[in-house]
């Protein structure tokens, strides 16, 4: 095969999709704590008080959209001279 990407008879890309190739948009609680430099217990407390960054709950799983985190961090930015 001469091309790097595999295609089927109809010319549709049939290469396997590897999740690591995609930019990650949703982070776990641990990844979020690292991203915003706060602790996991702090994140949990903020979720309980509805005062922290927006989050997504699917069953017991909690995820944070990186765009929401960036917006939340920007909202808390303090300009100094």
Secondary structure, DSSP 4 states (H G I P E B T S, - for coil): --SSS-B-TTS-B-PPPPGGGSPP-EE-HHHHHHHHT--HHHHHHHHHHT-SS--EEETTEEEEEHHHHHHHHHHT-----
